[in-house]
Amino acid sequence: MIVRFINRKDELSVLERLYNEKRPQLVIVYGRRRVGKTRLLLEFLKGKNGLYFYVPRGGGETILSELSRVVEVDFFKGFKFKDFSSFLEYLVKRFEEKTVVIIDEFQRLCEVDGAISYIQKYWDEKFSKTNSMLILSGSSIGSIKKVAFQGDAPLYGRRTFSIKVSPLKFLEIREWFPNMSPENLVKIYAAFGGTPAYLEKVNEKISPEENILELILKKGSALYDEPEYLLLEELRVPTHYMDILTAISLGKCYLSEISDFTKIKRENLTTYLSSLELLELISREYPVLVQKKRSRYYIVDPFFEFWFKFVRPNKATLELGLEKNVWKNISEEFNSYLGKIFEKISKECIISKIKSGTLNVDADVIGRLQYDSEEIDLVAYSTKEDKGLLFEVKWKELSYEEAKRTITRLIEKSHFIRIGQKDYGLIVKKVLGKEKLRDEGFLAFDLDDLISN
């Protein structure tokens, strides 16, 4: 297992800036479990006068015992706060000493009667009158939004800043696996996504396929049931949600298709979909540069898409310990799945190239374009310049002749797009004659170009 702290520079920079401001700070840090929030906060605490409290699962007594254990050195062995308000009184004194206080998994304080309301009261009356920095961190996104972000929430309007910690992007995990080949990096990202706790388990000495077998497909392995645990933590009855995620992973992306697959009535389905959007497990994608915008749903994290596409439908066989048989049956489909993930990766890389100025277009519209039966994988369009870059994305190795035919077909497909200037290109796994295509005025990127972004 490789434990690394990767690319949270922006989040650390924000925390440092807030720390150096001479005013009280109530910061909410949130994100899915195992995404690296605790590592980020402990990194931030280094060299500072700070206290880190973890709120365990359990009732009020269990939680108070854990909070007390952290500070018993200031009192005596076996010390225990008599109630939650006495804990907050202790924090008032520590804030006078410019102490950073982190309460991790703070949403579990709902188990302590009135605890969240007490935090609101103490912030209003005492904490906000000191040079305090209180960081409340949590993983249950639904619960956190209820207590901190909604208009009637106890902490609504009190937070001075919020930081959402997301999984690492594809370009960021290059730093995690600097010696891995580009193709294997795509495979790892497609199966494990960008969640640090999942990436830590990857063994670089074996192939991506062997890692998938050992860590995801094998019964009882580290990630075998991970999505189920996460949904059980967020939702009381996750069965319908799992059916919806399975449908989307299998390509049922439109509302009517999901309804037909799951047998959930459309009027009820929208409520379930909204909950999954709130948890940031799914999102909606709208086609660009067309009047008729029919949205389709997609799963945000590749690990969850992989799991619902390949693990859940094969659970009965996997329970028998036949993961190698399952892999043999799905390996060809996995390669097709890589093509879908490669489209996501390509979009991320094109955005990065635009930001860095490598691509000379001031794009403000980026996405997929669909018109009737025609679809263009990726468009980067500048409204100001009336200029668009149009790309065909393929997880294939192409010869120069195949690449040229693909670009010709792309040009034909784009006849209905009414923009001033169109530049055409390819993003593929590997392309021969890349420089020749560029000399002819086309954009040509392969995996090596994306990795060296």
N, C-alpha and C positions, 0 to 999 in steps of 0.2 A: 504494500500500500504506500502510495506517494502522497504525503501531506504538504500542500503548497498554499501560499497566499498569493493569489493571482489577480492582478489588474482591477483593484478596487480603488484606484487613484482618485477618481472623481468623488466617490463617497467619503474617503478619508479627508480630502481637501475641504469638502463642505463641513465635516465635523470639526476640523481644525479651525476653520473660519468662524464657526459659531462659538467655539470655545474661547477664541480670542476677542470676541465682541464683549463689551462691558455692559451686558444686560442679561437678565434671567432667560434661560432657554428650556423649553419643554419640547423635546424632539421625539417624534414617533418614527421608529425604524421597523419596517415590516417586509414580509416576503415569505414565500413558501418554505416549508421546513427543509432543512439540509442545504439551503441555498448559500450559506456562508455568513449569515448575520452575526452570529456569535464570534466567529473568527475576526470579522471586520471590527467589532466593538472592542475585543480584547487587544487588537492591534492598535486601535486608537488610544486605549488606556495606558499603553506603555509610556513610562516616564512621567505619568501624571498622578496626582493625588486622587485616587478613585476607589469606588466600591462597586463590585459586581454581584448582583443578587439573581439567583435563578429560582423561578417559581415552579415547584414540582406539581404534578397531578396529585389531587387529593383534596381533602376538606380543609377547613380553616386552621385546624390544629397542626396538620402536616406542613402547611405553608408557613405558619408563624414559626414553627420549629426550625425550618430551613433558613428563613430570614434571620433568625436569632443566632444560628450557628455561625454565620458569616462574621458577626461582630462580637462574639463572646469574648474575644481577646481584649476588647475595650472594657469588659466588665469582669466576669469570672466564668470558669468552666461550667457549662450547664445552664448559663443564663438564658432566659426566654422572655420575650416581650409578652406582656399580659394581654394585649390586644393590638389591632392594626393601627389605631391612633397613636399608641405609644411608639410604634415603629416610625411613624411619620414625624413625631416629635424629635426622635433621634436624628432623622434626616435634616430637620431644621438646623440643628447645631452643626452638623457636618457641612451644610451648605455655607455656613458662615466662614468656613475654612477653605472655600473655593474647592469643593470636592465634586468630582463628576460621579453621579450615581446612575447606574444602569440596572434596570429591572427587566430581566429577560423572560419571555413568555408571560408578559404582564396580563394578558387577557384571562389567564387562569385565576387572577385575583377575584373574578366574579364568584369563585367558590367561597370567598370570605365575605360575609354579609356586609354590604355597604362600602366595600373597599374602594371601588372606582369612584363613588361619590365622595369618599373621604379625600382621595387624591385631588379631585376637583376643588373641594373646600380648602384644603391646605395650599393648593397652588394659588387660589384667589386671595387667601388671607395671609399667607406666610412665605411660601417658596418664591413667589413672584416679587417679593420685597427684598430678596437677597441676591447675591451674585451666583445663582444656582445654575446647574446644568443637569437636568433630569432627562434621561433617555429611557423611553419605554419601548421595548422591542418585543415583537410577537410573530408567530407563524400562522395562526388561524386567521386568515385574511378576512373571512366573513365576520368573525367576532370582533376583530379590531375595527373594522369599518363601523360596526354598530356602536362601539363605545367611544370612538374618536372622530369619525368623519361625517356621520349623518347629522342633520340639523338638530335633532333632539338628543344627541349623544352627550353623556356627562362631560366629556373632554372637548366637545366641539367648540371651536373658537379660542381654545387655550394654547394649542400647539403653536410653536413659533416656526417649526419646520418639520417636514416629513421626508423620509428617504425610503424609497422602494428599492429593495435589493433583489435584482433579477438574476436568473441563471446566466452564465457566461455565454457570449456569442461565439460563433465558429472561429472568427479571426482571433479571439482572445484565448482559445484553448491551444493555439499554436505554441504559446509560451509554456503551457503545461506539458506538452509532448514535443519538445523541440527536435527530437531525433526521429520522429515518426514520419513515414512517407505521406505525401499529400492524400493519396487514395485511401490509406488506412485511417488517416485523420477524419476523412469524410465518413467512413464506416463507423468509427467510434462515436462521432457526433450524432450520426443518424440513429444509433442504438441507445446511447447514454445521455444525449443532450448536453447541456452545459452546467448541470448542477454539480458543484464541487464535491459534495459527499459521494456522488456516484462515480465521478472521475477518479477519486482517490483509490477506488477499488480496482481500477483497470491495471492489469499486469502487462507492461510493455514488452516482456520477454516472450509472450505468446501472441498469436494473431488476433485481430478483432473478432473473428468468428469464434475462436476458442473462448475469448472473454465473454461473448454473448451467451455461449453454452454454459459456462461456469457461473456467471453472475446473474443472469436473467432467466434462462430457460430451465435450469436445473431446479427441481423441487427442493424447497427449503433454502435456496441460495439467497444471497444478501438482498437482491432486488426483485425476487420472484413475486412477492405480494405487495410491493411498495405502493403502487397507485391505490390499491384497495385501502391500505392503512391511511393514506392521506385523505381519501374521500370519507372514510369513517370518522376521521377527526373533524371534518368540516360539515358533514351532512348526516342527519339522523338515519335516513333510509336511502342509501346510495344506489340501489339497484337500477332505477330508471336512468340515473345519471350515467351509470356505467354502460347501459344499453345505448344511450345517445353518443357517448364517446366512441363506442365500438362502431356505430353506424358511420360517424364522421371519418374514423380511421380507415374504413373500408370504401371511402369515396362517396358516401351519401351526404353531400354537402349542402343541399338545399332543403328548406323547411319541409316541403312536401315529401322529399325522399327520406328524410329522417323520420317523419311521421309514419310513412308506409313501413319502414324497417322496424321501428320500435313498437308500432301499434298504439302510440300515444296520440290522443287527439290534438289537433293543431292548437286549439285554444289553451290547452294545458301545457303543450310542448314549449311554447314561448316563455312560460314561467321557469321551466327547468333550464332552458338555454340561457336565460338572463342570470340565473344563479351561477351557472358555469362561467359566464362572462365575468361576473362579479369576482369569482375566485381566480380569474385570469388563466383558466385552463383552456378556454377556447376564445376565439375572436372572430370578427366578421371581416370579410374582404370584399371590396367593391371594385368592379372593373373601372378603369380610368378612360378618360377622353371619349366617353359615349353618353348619350342622353339617358338611355334606358339602363338603369343601374340595379341589377338583380344581385343581391349580396349572397355570398356563400360562406359557410362556416368552416373553420379549420382549427386543428389542435395546435396550440402555441408551442409546446415543448416536444422536441423529437422523441425523447424517452417515452413520454406518455402515448404518443402516436404509435411508436413501435410496439409498446406493451399491449395496447388495445387492438392493434392490427394482427399481431402474431402470437401473443401469449394468451390473452383471454379466450379467443376462439379455439385454442388448442389445450385448454386447461385439463380436460379429462385425460388426454394422452400424456401430458406432462406429469400429472399426478401418478401415473404408472411408472415414472422414471424413464420414459422413452424420449428424452430431449434430443438425442441424436437423430432419431427417426423424424421428429418434428422438424429439426433443422434441415434435414435432407429434403423434406417436402416443401419447405418455405424458402430455400436458398435462392431459387430462381426469382421468386416474387420479391425477395429482399433486394435483389439488384434493381428491379423496377421501382421499388420504394426509394432506393438511393437517388433515382432520377428526380423524384418529387422533392426530396430534401435538398438536392443540388440546386433546384430552382430557388429555394429559400436562401441558400448560401450565396448564390449568384446575386440575388437582390441586395443582400447585406454587403457584399464586396463592391458592387457598383455604387452603392450609397457612400461607402468608404472612399472610393476613388473620386467621387464628385466632391466630397468634403475636403480631400487633400489637394484637389486641383489637378489630379492626374487625368481626369476626363474633363474636357473643355466644354461643359454645359452647365448653365446656372439652373439646374432642374428644381422645380418645386412640385412636380407630380411624378410619382414613381409607383409602378405597379403593373398588374396584368391587364391586358386589354382583350375584351371579348365582344364580338358583334355577330349576332346570329350564330352561325356554325363556325365562324372564323375566330381563332384565338392567337394572340401574340404573347409569348411568355413574359416578356419584360419590356417596359417602356419607361424611359426617363425623359420627361418633357419640361421645357422651360417656357412658361407663359410669357415672360418678358421678351425672350428672343424668338418666340414662335418656332422653336427648334426641338426635335425629338430624336433620341437614340432608340432604335428598335432592335431587340435581341431575340434570337432563337436560342433556347437553352436545352442542351442534350447531354445526358450522362453516357456519352459514347466516344469512341476513338474514330475520327473521321479523316479520310484522305483529303487531299486538296480538291479533287473532283467532287466528292460527296459534300464537302463544305460549301463549294460553289453552288451546287444544286440546292442546298438548304437555304442559302442566302437568296437565290433566285426565287424560290418558293415564298420566302419571307416578303420580298418585294411585291410579289403578286398579291399576297394576302393583305398588304397594307394600302391597297388602292382606295379604300373607303375613308382613310384617315385624312382629314383636311387640316394639315398643318403646313407651315411655310417651308421648313427644311427637314428632311428625313435622312438620317444616317443609319446604316444597317450594320449589324454585327452578329457574331456567334459567341456563345460561352459554352464550351464543351470540355469533356474530361481530357481529351488530347486531340490536337489537330496538326496534321502535316501541312507544310506550305503556309504556315502562319504568316511569315514575313511577306510572302508573295501576295496574300490576301490584303495585308495592310498596305502594300504598295499600290494595290488597285483601289484603295480608298475605303476599305471595309474595316470595321473593328473586329478583332479576333483575339479572344482570351481563352486560355485553357487553364486547367487546375493549377499548374505551376505559376501562372500569372496572378491567380487569385490569392494563392498562399503568400506570394511575395508582395502583397498589396501595400 
